[in-house]
Amino acid sequence: MQLGKELERLREKAGFKSLKEAVKGTDISESQLYRVERGTSAFRRAADLVALLTRYGITDQEDVDFLVEIHRDSLNRGWWSTYSRTMPSGLAMYIGLEDGAKSIRAWEPGVVFGLFQTEDYARALFEAGKLVEEQTTEFVKRGVALRMERQEILTRENPVEIRAILDEAALRRVVGSREIMLKQIERLIALAALDNVTLQVLPMNTSAYRAHFNFTLMDFEDPVPTVVQMDMADGASNLTDKDTEVWRFARRFDALRDGAIPVGETPKFLHQLSREI
């Protein structure tokens, strides 16, 4: 079953002839519902689908659960599907979850966090690995474009709340050129000023806990559980929602947060860093 066609049928059955009528009283925009019905997009949150179904008079829990499951499957066929030929295993599922997350907690020790990267910084990273990983020019081009498009979740109408911790060593490591790094730091300063972004840096001269691998915790509206993501050596994405793993990584994130430079001091630190590069 295609979710979009089924929602269009349910809307018409409920007596809503226009999309404007259908989304009244919900957090869904007309344009978003239009894209979902046409099959070119998916709801960012399962809660939006449930709210719409309630408005359509669909209250039977089995019917709701069935459609929510279809919605989750559709996350693998969202706007990012056009990049499928150049995505590592598991990345499509990760992007679908990222796109629908309510909040994200991330630790990135090796490079600048992907959602925070400038286009030049991202391109320099891809180009550095091009020969080693035997990647094509198309792979690099589409990889950069995908990363830039993913960043729209930071500034969209209902932006994701994100708390990211970066390693000072990654910010001091020159990627591409000094000019690229200066622009990247400017980007971080601008992002730190957003209401939905909390940015911290773990200093190199601390004895606090430091995880040597990156990970991301994605939180969703109830009843969808928190998901943990870790990058694999081959570029694939490992995902789990097991309670024990979520608890373990949440503890790690809290330890990293407590050892990092206080949020209010981050802009000052970044300005100083830009003068030292």
Salt bridges, closest charged atoms under 4 A:
GLU6 OE2 - ARG9 NH2 2.67
ASP27 OD2 - ARG45 NH2 3.69
GLU37 OE2 - ARG11 NE 2.75
GLU37 OE1 - ARG38 NH1 3.87
ASP48 OD1 - ARG45 NH2 2.66
GLU69 OE1 - ARG72 NH1 3.79
GLU98 OE2 - ARG150 NH2 2.86
ASP99 OD1 - ARG44 NH1 2.69
ASP99 OD1 - ARG156 NH1 3.87
GLU119 OE2 - ARG123 NH2 2.77
ASP120 OD1 - ARG123 NH1 3.16
GLU138 OE2 - ARG85 NH2 2.99
ASP167 OD2 - ARG210 NH1 2.91
GLU168 OE2 - ARG172 NE 2.71
ASP219 OD1 - ARG105 NH2 3.15
GLU221 OE2 - ARG45 NH1 2.88
GLU245 OE2 - ARG248 NH1 2.37
ASP254 OD1 - ARG257 NH1 3.32
ASP258 OD1 - ARG257 NE 3.18
GLU276 OE1 - ARG172 NH2 2.64
